[in-house]
């Protein structure tokens, strides 16, 4: 099953719900640690949908800079426009404002959506950048968040451990102050006023950051986060409950046979995880368990089917992980 980013499904443990509440109460980012496939990235869109808050995300890569989460500046388009002389009838050269080339990042959208939308509209105006359209992400963000609270937002910064250490360090001030200054234009971005004047500004936004712990994060960054670990479910009943939620979202009716299959797969998962721990290799994740379940359902494979062993290796064991 594909990773859920629509917020429709998440089985929220009590300890993680408390972690969300603490992060909001303190105004600190929530750093989620845990194994890949344990559901870290699915929490943020689920919280946003549950609360009716706007949602934005950024998947970190090795090329990500801290500024990408705040804004981007299209220097290439600016250079191209500077080389083309736009002369209206009066003969006077038309110069474009630096603001034309600025595109708001996810934290800008979260803190100041009205300001971000204004910058997007400015870049769409005729004659500013030869028919330039804002990035698809900006248009999608506006459409996806229609009808959600203008005063609250959830931001997912996914897999921050893939970035250079300068990225978390570069986010310390913007996350602590809930604002920043756009270097190219001097524009000050800060949390926009809410109609509910009694609300504390920093409690209106939840910043969720995930890490697979492939790289150690700076201590200064860790000190400024609420840190929670997402534990992969181990109990058969808990796994079946998660399977039931996912099947309900995809099937018109979940049958007793579906739940029996989920339980059998959960027991199989437990055995594979024990062997993986014993042999010092990566344990199969909850996401891989759900993949196996959906494959079995779609292909009508049971644990007694002659194809079961092959499917087990394709989805759970993945022999390339084992030692020779």
Buried (B, 14 or more C-beta within 10 A) or exposed (E): BEEBBBBBBBBEBEEBEEBBEEBBEBBBBBBBBBBBBBBBBBBBBBBBBEBEBBBBBBEBEEEBEBBBBBBBBBEEBBEEBEEEEEEEEEEEEEEBEBBBBBBBBBBBBBBBBEBBBEBBEBBBEEEBBEEBEBBEBBEEBBEBBEEBBBBBBBBBBBBBBBBBEEBBBBBBEBBEEBBBEBEEBEBEBBBBEBEEEEEEBBEBBBBBBBBBEEEEBBEEBEEBBBBBBBBBBEEBEBBBBBBBBBBBEEEEEBEEEBBEBBBBBBEBBBEBBEEBEEEEBEBBBBBBBBBBBBBBBEEEBEBEEEBBEEBBEBBBBBEEEEEE
